Amino acid sequence: MVNSSPTTSSESNTSKSSEHNIMASTLADNKAIVEQFLEGIDNHDLSVFDEYLSDDHTTGIYRSGTGEGIEGREGMKDLWQEYWEAFPDLAGESTELIAEDDRVAIFRKETGTHEGTWRGIEPTGNEITFEYAGYVVVNDGQVVHSHFLGNILDLVRQLGVEPPIPR
């Protein structure tokens, strides 16, 4: 049976408004999930990786200097543990979070003091500032993919190392 009653303008507007509210809620939810995850990282809490990263989490992140891809939840834990050991006071600040569909773009600045060996560089006591940007994909309340790019060359230079640059 076909419904022959026409849709009124107010019904159409109500439907669009509901869709907009659901989308706005999802965007806000995704952003909140990412904020909570980053707060856990700022607190050096490894449990946030189990809580917020999906079992099949993928990355587009590579370990600088090796080209080795960071794989899954355990790879992300290892990466952050490496930073926390070298920079025990490492603290981050989100300069911007932008939610769109299932993605949240992240712009961050980390600061810390080099007090442990990092990538073969002995502790210098230097204070560092490291900026990076990327995005995560959120599905059903968990981060299923993350991709970040940062200026590792600048970080290495802040540690007093000037890498050779081919001419």
Rosetta silent file (secondary structure, phi, psi, omega in degrees, C-alpha in Angstrom):
SEQUENCE: MVNSSPTTSSESNTSKSSEHNIMASTLADNKAIVEQFLEGIDNHDLSVFDEYLSDDHTTGIYRSGTGEGIEGREGMKDLWQEYWEAFPDLAGESTELIAEDDRVAIFRKETGTHEGTWRGIEPTGNEITFEYAGYVVVNDGQVVHSHFLGNILDLVRQLGVEPPIPR
SCORE:     score description
SCORE:     0.000 S_00000001
   1 L     0.000  135.539 -178.763    0.000    0.000    0.000 S_00000001
   2 L   -98.806  132.681  176.822    1.381    3.435   -0.918 S_00000001
   3 L   -81.549  116.040 -175.528    1.033    6.337    1.460 S_00000001
   4 L   -97.027    0.372 -178.802   -0.424    9.106   -0.626 S_00000001
   5 L   -77.924  131.363 -177.169   -0.445   11.807    2.027 S_00000001
   6 L   -70.773  150.150  176.145    2.012   14.554    1.149 S_00000001
   7 L   -80.289  128.926  179.604    4.839   15.462    3.505 S_00000001
   8 L   -81.056  161.896  179.585    4.320   18.864    4.982 S_00000001
   9 H   -60.791  -40.302 -178.638    7.048   21.453    5.184 S_00000001
  10 H   -69.163  -35.030  176.080    7.109   21.276    8.992 S_00000001
  11 H   -64.094  -42.366  179.161    7.442   17.448    8.892 S_00000001
  12 H   -63.362  -44.574  178.935   10.361   17.784    6.489 S_00000001
  13 H   -64.535  -39.000  178.114   12.028   20.426    8.657 S_00000001
  14 H   -62.635  -42.679  179.026   11.512   18.296   11.786 S_00000001
  15 H   -61.738  -46.196  179.255   13.154   15.336   10.051 S_00000001
  16 H   -64.110  -40.205  179.712   16.134   17.452    8.949 S_00000001
  17 H   -63.744  -41.794  177.937   16.420   18.960   12.425 S_00000001
  18 H   -62.883  -44.159  178.233   16.451   15.478   14.002 S_00000001
  19 H   -61.221  -42.154  179.466   19.135   14.314   11.585 S_00000001
  20 H   -63.483  -43.075  179.941   21.193   17.417   12.380 S_00000001
  21 H   -64.488  -40.463  177.870   20.838   16.842   16.146 S_00000001
  22 H   -63.756  -44.629  179.565   21.884   13.202   15.813 S_00000001
  23 H   -63.390  -44.920  179.804   24.896   14.207   13.701 S_00000001
  24 H   -61.526  -41.031  178.687   25.850   17.002   16.132 S_00000001
  25 H   -63.467  -44.704  179.817   25.546   14.565   19.031 S_00000001
  26 H   -62.568  -43.348  178.637   27.729   11.991   17.272 S_00000001
  27 H   -61.492  -45.579  179.278   30.347   14.621   16.456 S_00000001
  28 H   -64.078  -39.956  178.166   30.353   15.831   20.060 S_00000001
  29 H   -62.925  -45.991  179.975   30.530   12.227   21.307 S_00000001
  30 H   -61.060  -43.097  179.276   33.467   11.427   19.015 S_00000001
  31 H   -63.734  -41.504  179.332   35.277   14.563   20.118 S_00000001
  32 H   -64.177  -39.822  177.632   34.650   13.706   23.802 S_00000001
  33 H   -60.498  -46.307 -179.457   36.026   10.184   23.297 S_00000001
  34 H   -65.139  -41.616  178.340   39.202   11.611   21.760 S_00000001
  35 H   -60.908  -41.843  179.277   39.543   14.203   24.547 S_00000001
  36 H   -66.432  -41.020  177.471   39.258   11.461   27.194 S_00000001
  37 H   -60.667  -47.575 -179.146   41.796    9.305   25.361 S_00000001
  38 H   -66.057  -34.779  175.885   44.264   12.218   25.122 S_00000001
  39 H   -61.492  -41.899  176.580   43.729   13.062   28.790 S_00000001
  40 H   -62.631  -40.769  176.712   44.762    9.507   29.659 S_00000001
  41 H   -62.667  -43.704  178.959   47.874    9.864   27.496 S_00000001
  42 H   -60.740  -28.626  177.694   48.690   13.144   29.259 S_00000001
  43 L   -89.484    6.342  179.552   48.439   11.240   32.560 S_00000001
  44 L    56.808   44.101 -175.960   50.787    8.529   31.193 S_00000001
  45 L  -105.255  102.784 -178.905   48.039    5.942   31.672 S_00000001
  46 L   -63.071  -23.759 -177.036   48.577    2.856   29.486 S_00000001
  47 H   -65.051  -21.508 -179.563   45.083    1.553   30.284 S_00000001
  48 H   -65.792  -24.907  178.496   43.516    4.184   27.981 S_00000001
  49 H   -68.216  -39.013  176.550   44.868    2.261   24.990 S_00000001
  50 H   -70.762  -34.807 -177.122   42.873   -0.803   26.023 S_00000001
  51 H   -75.854  -40.893 -170.082   39.819    1.307   26.805 S_00000001
  52 H  -107.611  -16.190  178.030   39.723    3.556   23.735 S_00000001
  53 E   -97.616  134.363 -179.826   41.495    1.676   20.916 S_00000001
  54 E   -66.985  161.026  178.708   39.569   -1.067   19.141 S_00000001
  55 E   -58.998  -33.312 -177.524   40.900   -4.623   19.039 S_00000001
  56 E  -105.541   30.320 -178.933   41.624   -4.220   15.328 S_00000001
  57 E   -55.545  134.176  176.223   43.076   -0.676   15.601 S_00000001
  58 E  -119.753  160.170  178.763   45.261    0.317   12.658 S_00000001
  59 E  -135.005  163.191  167.693   47.680    3.200   12.254 S_00000001
  60 L  -118.579   40.261 -175.649   49.441    5.214    9.618 S_00000001
  61 L  -112.392  135.133 -179.732   52.242    5.923   12.116 S_00000001
  62 E  -123.775  140.414  178.657   55.871    4.985   11.537 S_00000001
  63 E   -70.300  121.304 -177.185   58.715    4.927   14.055 S_00000001
  64 L   -60.440  142.923  177.793   61.070    7.713   13.064 S_00000001
  65 L    86.707  -17.260 -177.947   64.498    6.641   11.903 S_00000001
  66 L  -121.016  -25.415 -175.281   63.441    3.083   11.099 S_00000001
  67 L    75.530    3.674 -179.657   60.396    3.342    8.867 S_00000001
  68 E   -71.326  127.269  178.721   58.898    0.572   11.033 S_00000001
  69 E   -72.786  142.541  175.156   55.120    0.769   11.150 S_00000001
  70 L   -85.322  123.028 -174.742   53.390    0.989   14.516 S_00000001
  71 L  -112.878  123.785  170.032   50.949   -1.892   14.659 S_00000001
  72 H    63.942 -170.690 -178.108   47.801   -2.078   16.743 S_00000001
  73 H   -60.246  -45.861 -178.296   47.084   -1.290   20.333 S_00000001
  74 H   -65.771  -37.411  176.584   50.319   -2.807   21.672 S_00000001
  75 H   -62.321  -39.664  178.059   52.395   -0.851   19.157 S_00000001
  76 H   -67.040  -39.936  176.808   50.772    2.384   20.321 S_00000001
  77 H   -61.125  -46.014 -179.563   51.464    1.476   23.958 S_00000001
  78 H   -61.137  -42.937 -179.591   55.120    0.773   23.139 S_00000001
  79 H   -60.708  -50.062 -178.491   55.479    4.049   21.246 S_00000001
  80 H   -68.627  -36.507  177.727   54.069    6.179   24.059 S_00000001
  81 H   -60.782  -39.636  177.970   55.985    4.235   26.738 S_00000001
  82 H   -60.402  -44.150  178.228   59.191    5.018   24.830 S_00000001
  83 H   -66.367  -43.684 -177.841   58.376    8.745   24.896 S_00000001
  84 H   -64.515  -34.696  178.783   57.366    8.701   28.586 S_00000001
  85 H   -70.123  -37.463 -179.541   60.627    6.970   29.579 S_00000001
  86 H   -79.921  -32.308 -177.878   62.734    9.517   27.685 S_00000001
  87 L  -128.284   76.757 -171.253   60.586   12.526   28.654 S_00000001
  88 L   -62.049  -21.280  178.569   59.063   11.634   32.052 S_00000001
  89 L  -100.639   18.060 -177.017   57.338   15.000   32.432 S_00000001
  90 L   -56.055  127.278 -179.978   55.885   14.902   28.908 S_00000001
  91 E  -137.323  138.922 -177.489   52.620   16.822   28.842 S_00000001
  92 E  -113.302  158.983  175.970   50.366   17.569   25.913 S_00000001
  93 E  -139.574  127.816  174.683   47.950   20.252   24.950 S_00000001
  94 E   -80.937  119.779  177.693   45.397   20.018   22.181 S_00000001
  95 E   -85.983  -22.228  176.134   45.554   23.240   20.246 S_00000001
  96 E  -164.770  139.490  171.801   42.584   22.193   18.128 S_00000001
  97 E  -128.093  127.883 -178.621   40.143   19.284   17.741 S_00000001
  98 E  -128.917  121.540 -179.460   37.835   19.241   14.727 S_00000001
  99 E  -101.277  135.574  177.503   35.139   16.593   14.299 S_00000001
 100 E  -150.633  122.287 -176.692   33.722   15.687   10.888 S_00000001
 101 L    53.565 -124.335 -178.670   31.736   12.508   10.195 S_00000001
 102 L   -97.824   10.502 -177.133   33.602    9.670   11.961 S_00000001
 103 E  -110.726  146.707  172.099   36.943   11.520   12.058 S_00000001
 104 E  -127.379  118.395  176.495   38.456   13.835   14.621 S_00000001
 105 E   -82.875  139.699 -174.562   41.413   15.970   13.519 S_00000001
 106 E  -128.772  130.271  172.688   43.916   16.635   16.273 S_00000001
 107 E  -120.626  121.298 -172.170   46.537   19.345   16.549 S_00000001
 108 E  -130.829  156.343  172.661   48.791   18.853   19.595 S_00000001
 109 E  -133.069  123.495  177.883   51.814   20.301   21.297 S_00000001
 110 E  -108.492  140.659  174.301   53.863   18.179   23.704 S_00000001
 111 E  -128.934  150.110  179.164   56.461   19.616   26.077 S_00000001
 112 E  -176.273  179.768 -179.832   58.902   17.787   28.295 S_00000001
 113 E  -118.564  131.198 -177.339   62.457   17.371   29.529 S_00000001
 114 L   -77.183   97.451 -177.153   64.848   14.861   27.965 S_00000001
 115 L  -118.056    0.087  178.034   65.837   12.739   30.991 S_00000001
 116 L  -138.669  162.122 -179.581   66.094    9.266   29.451 S_00000001
 117 L   -64.986  133.312  178.024   67.676    7.747   26.359 S_00000001
 118 E  -133.683  119.155  178.944   65.542    8.237   23.257 S_00000001
 119 L    51.783   38.748  178.171   66.419    6.620   19.919 S_00000001
 120 L    83.732   -0.492  179.046   70.016    6.247   21.070 S_00000001
 121 E   -93.391  116.318 -179.374   70.334    9.880   22.171 S_00000001
 122 L   -64.174  154.864 -178.558   71.567   10.017   25.764 S_00000001
 123 L   -54.670  135.727 -179.766   69.697   12.326   28.184 S_00000001
 124 L  -112.071  -19.242 -173.410   70.515   15.995   27.629 S_00000001
 125 L    78.495    0.909 -179.669   68.270   17.677   30.174 S_00000001
 126 L   -70.776  141.067  171.725   66.977   19.833   27.301 S_00000001
 127 E   -84.436  138.627 -177.276   63.393   21.006   27.374 S_00000001
 128 E  -124.194  155.728  169.728   61.566   20.172   24.171 S_00000001
 129 E  -130.775  126.014 -176.326   58.430   21.224   22.364 S_00000001
 130 E  -127.961  120.911  178.944   57.057   18.817   19.795 S_00000001
 131 E  -107.679  143.242  177.053   54.088   19.628   17.595 S_00000001
 132 E  -150.595  163.430  179.659   52.137   17.129   15.549 S_00000001
 133 E  -141.839  156.107  177.983   48.855   16.787   13.739 S_00000001
 134 E   179.178 -162.295  178.261   46.705   13.938   12.582 S_00000001
 135 E  -148.913  158.177  172.026   43.323   12.355   12.769 S_00000001
 136 E  -125.794  154.536  174.721   41.561    9.409   14.311 S_00000001
 137 E  -110.077  127.631 -178.036   38.543    7.472   13.089 S_00000001
 138 E  -111.028  132.499  177.776   35.942    6.679   15.759 S_00000001
 139 E  -140.998  126.798  179.728   33.428    3.850   15.407 S_00000001
 140 L    51.518   41.579  174.064   31.069    2.636   18.132 S_00000001
 141 L    80.884    6.633  178.709   32.884    4.638   20.803 S_00000001
 142 E  -130.712  152.342  176.305   36.390    3.398   19.991 S_00000001
 143 E   -80.132  119.135 -177.841   39.291    4.657   17.923 S_00000001
 144 E  -101.160  -18.675  178.933   39.665    2.225   15.013 S_00000001
 145 E  -152.410  144.129  174.068   42.414    4.080   13.108 S_00000001
 146 E  -139.756  147.464 -177.925   44.933    6.805   13.875 S_00000001
 147 E  -147.916  121.661 -177.610   47.343    8.682   11.670 S_00000001
 148 E  -135.728  149.586  174.578   49.785   11.355   12.860 S_00000001
 149 E  -132.075  134.849  178.016   52.656   13.364   11.438 S_00000001
 150 E  -139.700  165.594 -177.928   55.151   15.341   13.487 S_00000001
 151 L   -91.305   82.538 -179.665   58.388   17.209   12.984 S_00000001
 152 H   -65.995  -34.866  179.193   60.893   14.677   14.341 S_00000001
 153 H   -57.487  -43.981  178.436   63.790   16.589   12.761 S_00000001
 154 H   -63.794  -40.945  178.866   62.972   19.596   14.957 S_00000001
 155 H   -61.557  -47.257 -179.710   62.745   17.353   18.040 S_00000001
 156 H   -60.474  -42.004  178.336   66.143   15.778   17.319 S_00000001
 157 H   -63.426  -36.181  177.653   67.686   19.232   16.845 S_00000001
 158 H   -65.486  -20.812  177.941   66.269   20.329   20.214 S_00000001
 159 L   -91.152    5.512  175.158   68.228   17.418   21.700 S_00000001
 160 L    87.645   13.680 -179.508   71.448   18.819   20.228 S_00000001
 161 L  -108.468  128.856  178.127   71.761   16.422   17.320 S_00000001
 162 L  -110.710  100.416 -178.359   72.181   17.764   13.809 S_00000001
 163 L   -64.617  146.435  176.730   71.398   14.929   11.389 S_00000001
 164 L   -67.984  137.002  178.708   73.399   14.821    8.183 S_00000001
 165 L  -116.783  119.027 -177.676   71.437   16.150    5.250 S_00000001
 166 L   -61.849  146.463  178.183   72.558   14.888    1.832 S_00000001
 167 L   -99.491    0.000    0.000   73.518   17.535   -0.704 S_00000001
